[in-house]
């Protein structure tokens, strides 16, 4: 099983995280310990780079730059959102992928991403198998949303949770300083269906009254009058109110609250969902409660804060990459490298393998019992789950006052096929 | 001159910064070296705390917590926006301030803030002098905006500049990773009249094409068609476009671009200035250039990032606090502790004293020649000025994965006067 010789290819897909490059570093540095794996290629912009034969030669990179990937946010190989069609519907893309693999003798394929990426690996593996092409393909999980099934928690989440908690702590102090004039803050956090990121703001609390005072996630329905009452009560009690809300918070009908009909539904050009949920709530509080409100929307800035990354998260991301390589060398294919928590205090996670189908088809939401009954806060169970994931700080090298992130040379691999022309 | 015995009082005013508490720490730790200064009081919420006789006894704080103020963002004593009336118009507030000072034998008054705070010190000093009350009052500068005159640069600016540059660098990498699907980012930065904060994003650049690609500040007029052309050109050249823009960016008529008439001027309730400039530009790019655009609005999160604070900034903030105390002990009054840059390479600043009237009445904007002709970028002069200010990192203590910020006991000082009742 372990004697498959050939080259390896890796790629990244979906929204970047602070530690997805650490996984790539883990893959590369582990591959270097296995001489049977000869060339080390990266696909630029994930599966699109495979289809376009847009590969770079990672053996030509400076090992110091590869090492710097351990503390470099975003996707150094470039990312993409591309879901392969079902092979029964359209096999052209699969044929092309296999042509590229065969042309470059790719026998090891490592793909870091979320559920769509695991779907890609499952489909490519099955197709290769059906065509009798020997391939070991392993998925490496990443997502800031923490919504992957088949894994205790997802690499990328710990760092974004740490960052959101640190911002909440700092802005909370700021708000307490200025609450006589600016009493309300709305922190809008990414997350369409899963509220894990928003919930992590709760890690910031140290004392009664600390931010965040209210938390709204998609898993618990939001109700307008109750929300206004929540804000009024928090303000009356503390003198301030810090609200953390998911982009995808929904009302009782399951509709996103940012698209509430009749209110902010359209701008003068007729666009809907004008400024998103944070903007909607900012205006609602100002108009209905009459308090000055500040909106914070970090958007992609949430997921790149490697200047305050979680060491636990980073190390797990790296280990999963290295483990994917070791597993493939031992003959494993069509699996996702995964984490199983075996102890919470002391925190301990073991490396395991998960079924791709579970990861591809399920979505892990916050269990309802980890949210309070009123649907405006988390319970201690959620904090116990999340707190170990934010421990430790990544020692990012600094140059001229700012992080020194990796810069790859991106030496192109010579093309062996004619350019790819999609059917349509 | 140096033999004035009595108590000292300090306060904070205006928007907080990452290092305004470091100045307070500098005041307290320096006062402890001068036994002639007996009690050490803090006014809660600045001059409002003086008027309301809402004072806390800082000698009762744990010295370790005082030390932690060195790396704690926001205003630990509470801040306020309150401009004293002209004494000729209404002297009631001045009388009250002097009553509180006399009741607590306050002979040393240190006030950290921006131009309004320097105005407060000037007015209180003059009134005390006119009434024959011996008082040494010194201002300690702070503002993230860096718009104070009479000082080379303002404490608070270096940390926010470092933070904005770090976010720009991280989000820039993120955008380059995902530019095939999400090519444009708008970073909205605080700053109504001065663009210093927005300009600091330029410190993030390491290579051609790096974020930020375009910078718009209030000091150079913004023009709609030129902006759209700038975005199209950047996207055509690099494949992406990162725009940093000041909240207060203005068009050629001097009007804020966020309130452009006829477009996004009003929501369905008739409110103007709906989502601010970032939101306006996000929609403009999406509609007119047809590119997917993400808006980042950090708001108060910009100024509290002590998890990545500038050591240079922090040390200067501390030194200015300590210098204010030493100056007062030597008999100085009605001045602002200030910084004069004597060398840029190596960077060196000396502690000096500035005239309060200059600071109170002028506003330091970016010189037009530090912006390029097209008004969409900064020149190397600005980078040379700003780069020394972001050097070094504050080693914030960490507890349970997050910064361990100071928590004051806030022991109240016994009131000696009847409650303050404002005239109206």
Interface residues (C-beta under 8 A of the other chain):
Chain A: X12 X15 X16 X45 X48 X72 X73 X74 X75 X76 X78 X79 X80 X81 X162 X165 X166 X167 X169 X170 X171 X173 X174 X175 X176 X177 X178 X180 X181 X182 X185 X203 X204 X206 X207 X263 X264 X265 X266 X267 X268 X269 X271 X274 X275 X279 X283 X287 X294 X295 X296 X297 X298 X299 X300 X301 X303 X304 X305 X306 X307 X308 X310 X387 X390 X391 X392 X393 X398 X400 X401 X402 X403 X405 X407
Chain B: X12 X15 X16 X45 X48 X72 X73 X74 X75 X76 X78 X79 X80 X81 X162 X165 X166 X167 X169 X170 X171 X173 X174 X175 X176 X177 X178 X180 X181 X182 X185 X203 X204 X206 X207 X263 X264 X265 X266 X267 X268 X269 X271 X274 X275 X279 X283 X287 X294 X295 X296 X297 X298 X299 X300 X301 X303 X304 X305 X306 X307 X308 X310 X387 X390 X391 X392 X393 X398 X400 X401 X402 X403 X405 X407
